[in-house]
Amino acid sequence: MSMLIAAAAAFLAIHFLIAGTRIRDAITGAIGERVYLALFSLASLAIIVWLVMAYNKVNGSTNDRVLYNLGAVVKDAAIPIIAIAFFLVVQSLLEPNPTAVGQEGRIGTGSGVHGVMRITRHPFLWGVAVWAAFHMAANGNLASIIFFGTFLALSVFGTFSIDAKRKRKLGDAWTDFSRKTSNIPFAAVLAGRNELKLGESFGWRFVVVMVVFLAVLFGHTRFIGVSPFPGGWTPY
């Protein structure tokens, strides 16, 4: 369990203490944006591998323990809830996104507020947050709480960190963009600062979402070892 905790702490530390702070600004000023992004990506990937390995080792072991069990009702809600997560995550990768790495220049071009960006300017992170929150609810063991809780904390607090970073770097251009969008899903729409146009998120992008989601859904039992279907049903 100590290795899992250490990996989780390291993953959060490089994001909260470096990526979203003025330390990052100082590092990029010294070595350049591209070198920093390459090194940070490698470090993040290495820690994720460490985190996954530590989780797989301790999950369900004698060092693990169940802290709560919310029952089959929660577990059986996996498909619609995770479908929402995939909708946000996959759509975010297919849309121009000024909050994504290397796409800051899209702010002010008129291409930034479209499709899923009308829901939230951080669709990828909120999608990960939905995924992580569901898995924390469905799995009440300590290892899962630490593992998925790490991604939940990073995703939610990461949205505010990115906002602060973009504001420091882009100034008035970011202020104008942030008025038209919202961090919290649907907040800009409810406040009348934006308009929800679901048609923009369908078409070929929605087809890609469904293909990816169905591939993961029907492969989950084989590759993860847990059925996502109600009652533990398996398709093969």
C-alpha positions as CSV (number, residue, x, y, z in Angstrom):
1,M,0.0,0.0,0.0
2,S,2.9,2.3,0.7
3,M,4.1,2.1,-2.9
4,L,0.6,3.0,-4.1
5,I,0.5,6.0,-1.8
6,A,4.0,7.1,-2.9
7,A,3.1,6.8,-6.6
8,A,-0.2,8.8,-6.1
9,A,1.7,11.5,-4.1
10,A,4.3,11.8,-6.8
11,F,1.7,12.0,-9.6
12,L,-0.1,14.8,-7.8
13,A,3.1,16.6,-6.8
14,I,4.4,17.0,-10.3
15,H,1.1,18.5,-11.4
16,F,0.2,20.6,-8.5
17,L,3.6,21.8,-7.4
18,I,5.1,22.2,-10.9
19,A,2.7,22.1,-13.9
20,G,0.3,24.7,-12.7
21,T,2.6,27.1,-10.8
22,R,5.1,29.8,-11.5
23,I,7.8,27.1,-11.1
24,R,6.7,25.9,-14.5
25,D,7.0,29.4,-15.9
26,A,10.6,29.6,-14.6
27,I,11.5,26.2,-16.0
28,T,10.0,26.9,-19.5
29,G,11.8,30.2,-19.5
30,A,15.1,28.4,-18.9
31,I,14.8,25.3,-21.2
32,G,12.0,26.2,-23.5
33,E,8.4,25.1,-23.8
34,R,9.0,22.0,-26.0
35,V,11.8,20.6,-23.9
36,Y,9.7,21.1,-20.8
37,L,6.7,19.4,-22.3
38,A,8.7,16.4,-23.5
39,L,10.4,15.9,-20.1
40,F,7.1,16.4,-18.2
41,S,5.3,14.0,-20.4
42,L,7.9,11.3,-19.9
43,A,7.8,11.9,-16.1
44,S,4.0,11.7,-16.1
45,L,4.0,8.5,-18.1
46,A,6.6,6.9,-15.9
47,I,4.6,7.7,-12.8
48,I,1.4,6.5,-14.3
49,V,3.0,3.2,-15.1
50,W,4.3,3.0,-11.5
51,L,0.8,4.0,-10.2
52,V,-0.9,1.3,-12.2
53,M,1.6,-1.4,-11.2
54,A,1.3,-0.5,-7.6
55,Y,-2.5,-0.6,-7.8
56,N,-2.6,-3.9,-9.5
57,K,-0.3,-5.4,-6.9
58,V,-2.2,-4.3,-3.8
59,N,-5.8,-4.3,-5.2
60,G,-7.7,-7.1,-3.5
61,S,-4.7,-8.2,-1.5
62,T,-4.4,-8.9,2.2
63,N,-3.1,-5.3,2.6
64,D,-6.3,-3.9,1.1
65,R,-9.6,-3.5,2.8
66,V,-13.2,-2.6,1.9
67,L,-14.3,0.7,3.5
68,Y,-17.8,0.8,2.0
69,N,-20.2,-1.0,-0.4
70,L,-22.8,1.1,-2.2
71,G,-24.4,-2.0,-3.7
72,A,-25.3,-3.3,-7.1
73,V,-27.4,-0.3,-8.0
74,V,-24.3,1.8,-8.3
75,K,-22.3,-0.8,-10.2
76,D,-25.2,-1.4,-12.6
77,A,-25.2,2.3,-13.5
78,A,-21.7,1.9,-15.1
79,I,-22.7,2.0,-18.8
80,P,-24.6,5.3,-18.9
81,I,-22.3,7.1,-16.5
82,I,-19.1,6.0,-18.3
83,A,-20.7,6.8,-21.6
84,I,-20.9,10.4,-20.4
85,A,-17.3,10.3,-19.5
86,F,-16.3,9.0,-22.9
87,F,-18.5,11.6,-24.6
88,L,-16.5,14.3,-22.9
89,V,-13.1,12.8,-23.2
90,V,-13.2,11.7,-26.8
91,Q,-15.0,14.8,-28.0
92,S,-12.4,16.9,-26.3
93,L,-9.7,15.2,-28.4
94,L,-11.6,15.9,-31.7
95,E,-12.4,19.6,-31.0
96,P,-10.1,22.6,-31.1
97,N,-9.5,23.2,-27.5
98,P,-7.6,26.3,-26.3
99,T,-7.2,24.8,-22.8
100,A,-5.3,21.8,-24.2
101,V,-1.5,21.6,-24.4
102,G,-0.1,23.6,-27.3
103,Q,-3.4,25.0,-28.4
104,E,-3.4,28.3,-26.5
105,G,-3.1,30.1,-29.8
106,R,-6.7,29.2,-30.7
107,I,-8.0,31.7,-28.2
108,G,-9.2,34.7,-30.0
109,T,-9.4,33.0,-33.4
110,G,-13.2,32.3,-33.1
111,S,-12.7,28.6,-33.2
112,G,-12.6,27.9,-29.5
113,V,-16.2,27.8,-28.4
114,H,-17.8,24.9,-30.3
115,G,-19.4,21.6,-29.6
116,V,-18.5,20.1,-26.3
117,M,-16.6,23.3,-25.4
118,R,-20.0,24.9,-24.8
119,I,-20.6,22.5,-21.9
120,T,-17.2,23.1,-20.3
121,R,-13.8,24.4,-21.4
122,H,-12.2,21.4,-19.8
123,P,-14.1,18.5,-21.3
124,F,-11.2,16.0,-21.0
125,L,-10.6,16.6,-17.3
126,W,-14.3,16.6,-16.4
127,G,-14.7,13.3,-18.4
128,V,-11.8,11.8,-16.4
129,A,-13.4,13.1,-13.2
130,V,-16.7,11.4,-14.0
131,W,-14.9,8.1,-14.8
132,A,-12.8,8.3,-11.6
133,A,-15.7,9.3,-9.3
134,F,-17.8,6.4,-10.6
135,H,-15.1,3.9,-10.0
136,M,-14.5,5.3,-6.5
137,A,-18.3,4.8,-5.8
138,A,-18.4,1.3,-7.3
139,N,-15.3,0.1,-5.6
140,G,-15.1,0.8,-1.9
141,N,-11.7,-0.7,-1.2
142,L,-8.9,1.4,0.0
143,A,-6.6,0.7,-3.0
144,S,-9.3,1.8,-5.5
145,I,-10.1,4.9,-3.4
146,I,-6.4,6.0,-3.5
147,F,-6.0,5.1,-7.2
148,F,-9.1,6.6,-8.6
149,G,-9.2,9.4,-6.1
150,T,-5.8,10.5,-7.4
151,F,-7.2,11.0,-10.9
152,L,-10.4,12.6,-9.5
153,A,-8.4,15.1,-7.5
154,L,-6.0,15.9,-10.3
155,S,-8.9,16.3,-12.8
156,V,-11.1,18.6,-10.7
157,F,-8.3,20.8,-9.2
158,G,-6.4,20.7,-12.5
159,T,-9.2,22.7,-14.2
160,F,-8.6,25.6,-11.8
161,S,-4.8,25.2,-12.2
162,I,-5.0,25.4,-16.0
163,D,-7.3,28.4,-15.8
164,A,-4.8,30.3,-13.6
165,K,-1.9,29.3,-15.9
166,R,-3.7,30.5,-19.0
167,K,-4.7,33.7,-17.3
168,R,-1.1,34.5,-16.4
169,K,0.1,33.7,-20.0
170,L,-2.7,35.1,-22.1
171,G,-4.1,38.0,-20.1
172,D,-7.1,39.8,-21.7
173,A,-7.5,37.1,-24.5
174,W,-8.1,34.5,-21.8
175,T,-10.5,36.8,-19.9
176,D,-12.6,37.2,-23.0
177,F,-12.6,33.4,-23.7
178,S,-13.4,32.5,-20.1
179,R,-16.5,34.8,-20.2
180,K,-17.9,32.8,-23.1
181,T,-17.2,29.4,-21.4
182,S,-17.2,27.9,-18.0
183,N,-15.1,25.5,-16.0
184,I,-18.1,23.9,-14.2
185,P,-20.1,22.0,-16.8
186,F,-23.2,23.9,-18.1
187,A,-22.5,26.9,-15.9
188,A,-22.0,29.3,-18.9
189,V,-25.1,28.0,-20.6
190,L,-27.2,28.4,-17.4
191,A,-25.8,31.9,-16.9
192,G,-26.7,32.9,-20.5
193,R,-23.1,33.4,-21.5
194,N,-23.3,30.6,-24.0
195,E,-25.8,28.5,-25.9
196,L,-26.0,24.7,-25.8
197,K,-26.0,23.3,-29.3
198,L,-25.9,19.5,-29.0
199,G,-26.0,19.2,-32.8
200,E,-22.4,20.4,-32.9
201,S,-21.3,17.4,-30.9
202,F,-23.0,14.8,-33.1
203,G,-22.2,13.7,-36.6
204,W,-18.8,12.0,-37.2
205,R,-17.5,13.0,-33.8
206,F,-20.3,11.1,-32.1
207,V,-19.6,8.1,-34.3
208,V,-16.0,8.1,-33.1
209,V,-17.2,8.4,-29.5
210,M,-19.5,5.4,-29.9
211,V,-16.9,3.2,-31.6
212,V,-14.3,3.9,-28.8
213,F,-16.8,3.4,-26.1
214,L,-18.2,0.2,-27.4
215,A,-14.7,-1.2,-28.0
216,V,-13.8,-0.5,-24.3
217,L,-17.2,-1.7,-23.1
218,F,-17.0,-5.1,-24.7
219,G,-13.3,-5.5,-24.0
220,H,-13.5,-4.5,-20.4
221,T,-14.1,-8.0,-19.0
222,R,-11.3,-9.6,-21.0
223,F,-8.6,-6.9,-20.4
224,I,-9.6,-5.5,-17.0
225,G,-11.2,-8.7,-15.5
226,V,-14.4,-7.0,-14.3
227,S,-17.8,-7.0,-16.2
228,P,-19.3,-3.5,-16.7
229,F,-22.7,-5.0,-17.5
230,P,-25.6,-5.2,-15.0
231,G,-25.5,-8.3,-12.9
232,G,-22.0,-9.1,-14.0
233,W,-23.2,-10.4,-17.4
234,T,-20.4,-11.1,-19.9
235,P,-21.0,-11.1,-23.7
236,Y,-18.5,-14.0,-24.3
